[in-house]
Amino acid sequence: MVAELFGPRYRVVTGFVVVLGALVQLTGVSAVGNFSPRIFEGMGYRGMSTLGGATTFAALLAVTVASWLYLFRQAPETRGRTLEEIHEYWQNGRTWPRPVTSD
């Protein structure tokens, strides 16, 4: 599946990252992410758990909406373009490469 998502230049690197991520998760390092909020609460930091369900949901909704607006404004339309063209777009200072015309 990784080979379908990334261009030919990045398949090896992304395959390595996916396998490494799976290994890290399987070895239990992800347990830190599951238990760290409880560790902070044990030290006296209550965080968003004291705000209540509705307020927490509203804060997460605000972050989601802000993220969506940022992506809608900053991400280019990529329909019908290859991954190499999209890569060139970001490398050329957010300008699309000019199409080659055969005159």
Rosetta blueprint (number, residue, H / E / L):
1 M L
2 V H
3 A H
4 E H
5 L H
6 F L
7 G L
8 P L
9 R L
10 Y L
11 R H
12 V H
13 V H
14 T H
15 G H
16 F H
17 V H
18 V H
19 V H
20 L H
21 G H
22 A H
23 L H
24 V H
25 Q H
26 L H
27 T L
28 G L
29 V L
30 S L
31 A H
32 V H
33 G H
34 N H
35 F H
36 S H
37 P H
38 R H
39 I H
40 F H
41 E H
42 G H
43 M L
44 G L
45 Y L
46 R L
47 G H
48 M H
49 S H
50 T H
51 L L
52 G L
53 G H
54 A H
55 T H
56 T H
57 F H
58 A H
59 A H
60 L H
61 L H
62 A H
63 V H
64 T H
65 V H
66 A H
67 S H
68 W H
69 L H
70 Y H
71 L H
72 F H
73 R H
74 Q H
75 A L
76 P L
77 E L
78 T L
79 R L
80 G L
81 R L
82 T L
83 L H
84 E H
85 E H
86 I H
87 H H
88 E H
89 Y H
90 W H
91 Q H
92 N L
93 G L
94 R L
95 T L
96 W L
97 P L
98 R L
99 P L
100 V L
101 T L
102 S L
103 D L
